[in-house]
Amino acid sequence: MLSALAAIFVISYAAIALEHPIGINKSASALLGAGLLWTVYAVMSGDHGVVAHKLDESVASTAQIIFFLLGAMTIVEVIDAHDGFEVITSQIRTKKLTTLMWLISLVTFFLSAVLDNLTTAIVMVSLVKKLLDEHDDRLLFASMIVIAANAGGAFSPIGDVTTTMLWIGGQVTPLAIVKGVFLAAAVNLVAPLLLVSYQLRGRTFTLGRNGRDDGRSVTSVFERNLMFGMGLGVLILVPAFKAVTHLPPFMGILFGLGILWLAGELVHRDKQPETKGRLTVAHALTRIDVTSLVFFLGILLAVAALEHTGILSGLAGWLDRVVGRQDVIVIILGLISAVVDNVPLVAASMGMYSLSQYPADSFLWEFIAYCAGTGGSILIIGSAAGVAAMGLEKIQFIWYMRKIGGLALLGYLAGAAVYIMQYRLLH
């Protein structure tokens, strides 16, 4: 049975990694893999009651992550519908490409820690399309946005789905992950950013044709600022909500979404239906990326099947025997995440190592958060942010690998070295 389950997972994983060449959406592969794994497990185990109970436990833990992502993605869509991100972009005044690169990268870095790296990458790449006309410059900026978004998401409990998984699972706590991983994540961005800035030195730009304000916004300045402030406030206060109430994070995000929904209904109650429609939370719910949510659901349930059958704990033992060093094992996992999705990698690691053996905020969990979050930047297909940028700017895989892959690898290894040194100094 174990061999059959492992084979099904490997084939499903390969289909996910080869989504574009084979032309099959990775969500379909994830759902099919999860269904086959649990079906084979139930049929071959012989004890259907025990398997059903384990599935109930897995669904309960997986649903918490899905509900959290659902709320967060909807809040971001509401902010975007109100042109809320204009609060940030309107402050850009520079004409130097180097200065713009630092501004865009730093805004992306910190914004992705508050929102999430996928949404931030989409917002910032869309912004750069408005600011710059030269396609080659936009490719470089979009690539640095991918690195910045992944680095920023790695040190925040709500910045990357993998860090969110670790937080909800109890492997990390909000304050500890920020304190532990922030410096390494910053180095991950600054190292390649210094080299790119050197390439752009002395160059200037003029505002792109699409970036000129046409004055046709359907929301007032008050409405834009209100929804931007409330939306970010809800996202930022979710960790505090969990600390005070001890309720899971998804309850905090859904509670905040309800508050934002009520505020929107009150603010727009006098508008015409056609104008009000696109500004509501109801409309935002139709615009979120449900396909990504389905993918997370499928892959988390698939990994849960491997966890309950003992395959992951066996794999952990094998890695410990063959590789030995924990830091090297985690670095390898991060490099693998450049090729395959980091969600199943982190889900697998959560099943491989127990909290009784490695308690919350230990070296293992924080280093996994860093490596899995930033390793995907090495190749354009290695992260959701990279895939989004690839679609928006038509970035070629080979171009990114030649021009950016080495820079991202440099940042990844530099950040990893900083984290290891920092941990040894402080512990």
C-alpha positions as CSV (number, residue, x, y, z in Angstrom):
1,M,0.0,0.0,0.0
2,L,2.7,2.5,0.9
3,S,4.4,2.0,-2.5
4,A,1.2,2.6,-4.3
5,L,0.5,5.8,-2.3
6,A,4.0,7.1,-2.9
7,A,3.7,6.5,-6.6
8,I,0.4,8.3,-6.8
9,F,1.8,11.3,-5.0
10,V,4.9,11.4,-7.2
11,I,2.9,11.3,-10.4
12,S,0.5,14.0,-9.0
13,Y,3.4,16.1,-8.0
14,A,5.0,15.8,-11.4
15,A,1.7,16.8,-13.1
16,I,1.6,19.9,-10.8
17,A,5.2,20.9,-11.6
18,L,4.6,20.3,-15.4
19,E,1.3,22.2,-15.4
20,H,2.2,24.4,-18.4
21,P,4.0,21.8,-20.7
22,I,1.2,19.2,-20.3
23,G,-1.6,21.8,-20.3
24,I,-3.5,20.4,-17.3
25,N,-4.3,22.9,-14.5
26,K,-2.5,22.1,-11.3
27,S,-5.7,22.3,-9.3
28,A,-7.1,19.3,-11.2
29,S,-3.9,17.3,-10.6
30,A,-4.0,18.2,-6.9
31,L,-7.7,17.2,-6.5
32,L,-7.2,14.0,-8.5
33,G,-4.2,13.0,-6.5
34,A,-5.9,13.7,-3.1
35,G,-8.9,11.7,-4.2
36,L,-6.8,8.7,-5.3
37,L,-4.6,8.8,-2.2
38,W,-7.5,8.7,0.2
39,T,-9.4,6.1,-1.9
40,V,-6.5,3.7,-2.0
41,Y,-5.8,4.3,1.7
42,A,-9.4,3.5,2.6
43,V,-9.8,0.5,0.4
44,M,-6.4,-1.1,1.3
45,S,-6.3,-0.3,5.0
46,G,-9.4,-2.4,5.9
47,D,-10.5,-0.1,8.8
48,H,-12.8,2.4,7.1
49,G,-13.9,4.0,10.4
50,V,-10.4,4.9,11.4
51,V,-9.6,6.3,7.9
52,A,-12.8,8.4,7.9
53,H,-11.9,9.8,11.3
54,K,-8.4,10.8,10.1
55,L,-10.0,12.4,7.1
56,D,-12.3,14.4,9.3
57,E,-9.3,15.7,11.3
58,S,-7.4,16.6,8.0
59,V,-10.4,18.5,6.6
60,A,-10.8,20.5,9.8
61,S,-7.2,21.7,9.8
62,T,-7.2,22.3,6.0
63,A,-10.4,24.3,6.2
64,Q,-8.8,26.7,8.6
65,I,-6.2,27.6,6.0
66,I,-8.7,27.8,3.1
67,F,-11.1,30.1,5.1
68,F,-8.2,32.3,6.1
69,L,-7.0,32.7,2.5
70,L,-10.6,33.3,1.3
71,G,-11.0,36.2,3.7
72,A,-7.6,37.7,3.0
73,M,-7.9,37.5,-0.8
74,T,-11.4,39.1,-0.7
75,I,-10.2,42.0,1.5
76,V,-7.4,42.7,-1.0
77,E,-9.9,42.7,-3.9
78,V,-12.1,45.2,-2.1
79,I,-9.1,47.5,-1.5
80,D,-8.1,47.2,-5.2
81,A,-11.7,47.9,-6.3
82,H,-11.6,51.2,-4.4
83,D,-8.2,52.1,-6.0
84,G,-6.8,51.9,-2.4
85,F,-3.3,51.1,-3.5
86,E,-3.1,54.5,-5.2
87,V,-2.4,55.7,-1.6
88,I,1.0,54.1,-2.0
89,T,1.7,54.6,-5.7
90,S,0.8,58.3,-5.8
91,Q,3.8,59.0,-3.5
92,I,6.4,58.0,-6.2
93,R,8.1,61.2,-7.4
94,T,11.6,60.1,-8.6
95,K,12.8,60.0,-12.2
96,K,15.9,57.8,-11.6
97,L,15.5,54.1,-12.4
98,T,17.8,53.1,-9.5
99,T,15.8,55.0,-7.0
100,L,12.5,53.7,-8.4
101,M,13.9,50.1,-8.2
102,W,14.7,50.6,-4.5
103,L,11.3,52.2,-3.9
104,I,9.3,49.5,-5.7
105,S,11.4,46.6,-4.1
106,L,11.1,48.0,-0.6
107,V,7.3,48.7,-0.9
108,T,6.8,45.2,-2.3
109,F,8.9,43.7,0.6
110,F,6.9,45.3,3.3
111,L,3.5,45.2,1.6
112,S,3.8,41.5,1.0
113,A,4.3,41.0,4.7
114,V,1.0,42.7,5.3
115,L,-1.0,41.3,2.4
116,D,0.5,38.2,0.7
117,N,3.3,37.7,-1.9
118,L,1.0,36.7,-4.7
119,T,-1.4,39.7,-4.4
120,T,1.5,42.1,-3.8
121,A,3.3,40.9,-6.9
122,I,0.2,41.4,-9.0
123,V,-0.4,44.9,-7.6
124,M,3.2,46.0,-8.0
125,V,3.8,44.5,-11.5
126,S,0.6,46.2,-12.6
127,L,1.9,49.5,-11.1
128,V,5.2,49.1,-13.0
129,K,3.3,48.6,-16.3
130,K,1.8,52.0,-15.7
131,L,5.1,53.7,-14.7
132,L,7.4,52.3,-17.4
133,D,7.1,52.0,-21.2
134,E,10.3,50.1,-21.9
135,H,9.6,46.4,-21.9
136,D,13.1,45.3,-21.0
137,D,13.0,47.6,-17.9
138,R,9.6,46.2,-16.9
139,L,11.0,42.7,-17.1
140,L,13.8,43.5,-14.7
141,F,11.5,45.3,-12.3
142,A,8.9,42.5,-12.4
143,S,11.7,40.0,-11.6
144,M,12.9,42.0,-8.6
145,I,9.3,42.3,-7.5
146,V,9.1,38.5,-7.4
147,I,12.2,38.3,-5.2
148,A,11.0,41.1,-3.0
149,A,7.5,39.7,-2.6
150,N,8.7,36.2,-1.7
151,A,11.3,37.6,0.8
152,G,8.7,39.9,2.4
153,G,6.2,37.0,2.7
154,A,8.7,34.7,4.4
155,F,9.0,36.7,7.7
156,S,5.3,37.4,8.2
157,P,2.7,35.0,9.4
158,I,0.2,36.3,6.8
159,G,2.7,37.1,4.0
160,D,3.0,33.7,2.4
161,V,0.7,30.7,2.4
162,T,3.5,28.5,3.7
163,T,4.2,30.7,6.6
164,T,0.5,31.0,7.3
165,M,0.3,27.2,7.3
166,L,3.2,27.0,9.9
167,W,1.5,29.7,12.0
168,I,-2.0,28.0,11.9
169,G,-0.3,24.6,12.6
170,G,1.4,26.0,15.7
171,Q,5.0,25.6,14.4
172,V,5.7,29.4,14.6
173,T,4.2,32.3,16.4
174,P,3.8,35.8,14.9
175,L,6.3,37.9,16.9
176,A,9.0,35.1,16.9
177,I,8.8,34.6,13.1
178,V,9.2,38.3,12.5
179,K,12.1,38.7,14.8
180,G,13.8,35.5,13.7
181,V,13.5,35.7,9.9
182,F,13.3,39.4,9.1
183,L,17.1,40.0,8.8
184,A,17.6,37.0,6.6
185,A,14.7,38.0,4.4
186,A,16.0,41.5,4.1
187,V,19.5,40.2,3.1
188,N,17.7,37.9,0.6
189,L,16.4,41.0,-1.2
190,V,19.2,43.5,-0.7
191,A,22.0,41.3,-2.0
192,P,20.6,41.0,-5.6
193,L,19.1,44.5,-5.4
194,L,22.6,46.0,-5.0
195,L,23.8,44.3,-8.1
196,V,20.7,45.3,-10.2
197,S,21.1,48.9,-8.9
198,Y,24.6,49.0,-10.2
199,Q,23.4,47.9,-13.7
200,L,20.8,50.7,-13.7
201,R,23.1,53.5,-12.4
202,G,22.7,56.9,-14.1
203,R,19.5,55.9,-16.1
204,T,16.3,57.9,-15.9
205,F,12.7,57.3,-17.0
206,T,9.6,59.2,-17.9
207,L,6.1,58.3,-16.6
208,G,4.5,55.7,-18.9
209,R,1.5,56.5,-21.0
210,N,-0.7,54.2,-18.8
211,G,0.4,55.9,-15.6
212,R,-1.1,59.3,-16.4
213,D,-4.2,60.0,-14.2
214,D,-7.4,60.4,-16.3
215,G,-9.4,61.6,-13.3
216,R,-12.2,59.0,-13.8
217,S,-12.0,57.2,-10.5
218,V,-15.5,56.1,-9.3
219,T,-14.5,56.4,-5.6
220,S,-13.8,59.6,-3.6
221,V,-10.5,60.2,-1.8
222,F,-12.3,59.5,1.5
223,E,-13.7,56.2,0.3
224,R,-10.4,55.1,-1.1
225,N,-8.5,56.0,2.1
226,L,-11.1,54.5,4.3
227,M,-11.2,51.1,2.6
228,F,-7.4,51.0,2.3
229,G,-7.0,51.7,6.0
230,M,-9.7,49.4,7.2
231,G,-8.6,46.5,4.9
232,L,-4.9,46.7,6.0
233,G,-6.0,47.2,9.6
234,V,-8.0,44.0,9.5
235,L,-5.1,42.0,8.1
236,I,-2.6,43.5,10.5
237,L,-4.8,42.9,13.6
238,V,-5.5,39.2,12.9
239,P,-2.4,38.0,15.0
240,A,-3.6,40.3,17.8
241,F,-7.1,38.9,17.6
242,K,-5.7,35.3,17.9
243,A,-3.5,36.3,20.9
244,V,-6.4,37.9,22.8
245,T,-9.2,35.4,22.0
246,H,-7.2,32.3,21.4
247,L,-9.5,31.6,18.4
248,P,-7.9,30.4,15.2
249,P,-6.8,33.1,12.7
250,F,-9.5,32.3,10.1
251,M,-12.2,33.5,12.6
252,G,-10.4,36.8,12.9
253,I,-10.1,37.3,9.2
254,L,-13.8,36.4,8.6
255,F,-14.8,38.7,11.5
256,G,-12.8,41.5,9.9
257,L,-14.3,40.8,6.5
258,G,-17.7,41.2,8.0
259,I,-16.8,44.6,9.4
260,L,-15.4,45.7,6.1
261,W,-18.5,44.5,4.3
262,L,-20.7,46.5,6.6
263,A,-18.6,49.6,6.2
264,G,-18.8,49.3,2.4
265,E,-22.6,48.9,2.5
266,L,-23.0,52.0,4.6
267,V,-20.5,54.2,2.6
268,H,-22.0,53.3,-0.8
269,R,-25.7,53.0,0.2
270,D,-26.7,56.2,-1.8
271,K,-24.8,55.2,-5.0
272,Q,-26.5,53.9,-8.2
273,P,-26.7,50.1,-8.3
274,E,-24.3,49.8,-11.3
275,T,-21.7,52.0,-9.5
276,K,-22.1,50.3,-6.2
277,G,-22.0,46.8,-7.6
278,R,-18.3,46.6,-8.4
279,L,-17.3,48.1,-5.0
280,T,-19.0,45.6,-2.8
281,V,-17.6,42.5,-1.0
282,A,-20.1,40.4,-2.9
283,H,-18.5,41.5,-6.2
284,A,-15.0,40.9,-4.7
285,L,-15.9,37.4,-3.9
286,T,-16.5,36.7,-7.6
287,R,-13.0,38.0,-8.5
288,I,-10.8,36.0,-6.1
289,D,-8.7,33.2,-7.4
290,V,-10.8,30.3,-6.5
291,T,-8.6,28.0,-8.5
292,S,-5.7,28.6,-6.2
293,L,-7.9,27.9,-3.2
294,V,-8.9,24.5,-4.8
295,F,-5.3,23.7,-5.4
296,F,-4.3,24.3,-1.8
297,L,-7.3,22.2,-0.7
298,G,-6.2,19.3,-2.9
299,I,-2.5,19.4,-2.1
300,L,-3.1,19.7,1.7
301,L,-5.4,16.7,1.7
302,A,-3.0,14.7,-0.4
303,V,-0.1,15.4,2.0
304,A,-2.4,14.6,4.9
305,A,-2.9,11.1,3.5
306,L,0.9,10.6,3.4
307,E,1.2,11.9,7.0
308,H,-1.4,9.5,8.4
309,T,0.1,6.5,6.7
310,G,3.6,7.2,8.2
311,I,5.3,7.8,4.8
312,L,6.4,11.3,5.8
313,S,7.9,10.3,9.2
314,G,9.8,7.6,7.4
315,L,11.1,10.1,4.9
316,A,12.3,12.3,7.7
317,G,14.2,9.5,9.2
318,W,15.8,8.7,5.9
319,L,16.9,12.3,5.4
320,D,18.4,12.4,8.9
321,R,20.4,9.2,8.2
322,V,21.6,10.1,4.8
323,V,22.2,13.9,5.1
324,G,22.4,14.3,8.8
325,R,22.6,18.0,9.2
326,Q,19.3,19.7,9.7
327,D,20.3,23.1,8.2
328,V,21.5,21.3,5.0
329,I,18.2,19.4,4.8
330,V,16.2,22.6,5.0
331,I,18.4,24.4,2.4
332,I,17.8,21.5,0.0
333,L,14.1,21.7,0.6
334,G,14.3,25.4,-0.3
335,L,16.2,24.7,-3.5
336,I,13.6,22.1,-4.5
337,S,10.9,24.7,-4.0
338,A,12.4,26.5,-7.0
339,V,11.2,23.7,-9.2
340,V,8.0,22.5,-7.5
341,D,5.4,24.3,-5.4
342,N,6.4,25.2,-1.9
343,V,3.0,24.5,-0.4
344,P,3.3,20.7,-0.6
345,L,6.9,20.9,0.5
346,V,6.0,22.7,3.7
347,A,2.9,20.5,4.2
348,A,5.2,17.5,3.9
349,S,7.7,18.9,6.4
350,M,4.9,19.6,8.9
351,G,4.1,15.9,8.6
352,M,7.7,14.7,8.7
353,Y,8.6,16.5,12.0
354,S,6.5,16.6,15.1
355,L,5.9,19.5,17.5
356,S,6.9,17.3,20.4
357,Q,10.3,16.8,18.9
358,Y,10.7,20.3,17.4
359,P,8.6,22.8,19.5
360,A,7.2,26.0,18.2
361,D,9.7,28.7,17.0
362,S,12.6,26.2,16.9
363,F,15.4,26.5,14.4
364,L,13.8,23.9,12.1
365,W,10.4,25.7,11.6
366,E,11.8,29.3,11.3
367,F,14.4,28.1,8.8
368,I,11.8,26.2,6.8
369,A,9.7,29.4,6.7
370,Y,12.7,31.3,5.2
371,C,13.9,28.7,2.8
372,A,10.5,27.6,1.5
373,G,9.4,31.2,1.2
374,T,12.4,32.5,-0.7
375,G,13.8,29.5,-2.6
376,G,11.0,29.7,-5.1
377,S,12.5,33.0,-6.4
378,I,15.4,31.1,-8.0
379,L,13.2,30.1,-11.0
380,I,10.2,32.0,-12.3
381,I,7.9,28.9,-11.9
382,G,9.0,28.3,-8.3
383,S,6.4,30.6,-6.6
384,A,2.9,31.9,-7.1
385,A,4.3,35.4,-7.3
386,G,6.7,34.3,-10.1
387,V,3.9,32.6,-12.1
388,A,1.7,35.7,-11.8
389,A,4.5,38.0,-13.0
390,M,5.3,35.6,-15.8
391,G,1.7,35.9,-17.0
392,L,1.4,39.7,-16.6
393,E,4.7,40.6,-18.3
394,K,5.2,37.5,-20.5
395,I,8.6,36.7,-18.8
396,Q,10.4,33.9,-20.6
397,F,11.6,31.0,-18.4
398,I,15.0,30.9,-20.0
399,W,15.4,34.7,-19.8
400,Y,14.7,34.7,-16.1
401,M,17.0,31.7,-15.4
402,R,19.9,33.5,-17.2
403,K,19.3,37.0,-16.0
404,I,17.8,36.6,-12.5
405,G,18.3,33.0,-11.3
406,G,21.9,33.6,-10.2
407,L,20.9,36.8,-8.4
408,A,18.1,35.1,-6.6
409,L,20.3,32.2,-5.7
410,L,22.9,34.6,-4.3
411,G,20.2,36.3,-2.1
412,Y,18.9,32.9,-1.0
413,L,22.2,31.6,0.2
414,A,23.2,34.9,1.7
415,G,20.0,35.1,3.7
416,A,20.4,31.4,4.8
417,A,23.9,32.1,6.0
418,V,22.7,35.2,7.9
419,Y,19.9,33.3,9.6
420,I,22.2,30.4,10.7
421,M,24.8,32.9,12.1
422,Q,22.1,34.9,13.8
423,Y,20.5,31.9,15.4
424,R,23.8,30.6,16.7
425,L,24.7,34.0,18.2
426,L,21.3,34.4,19.9
427,H,20.9,30.8,21.1
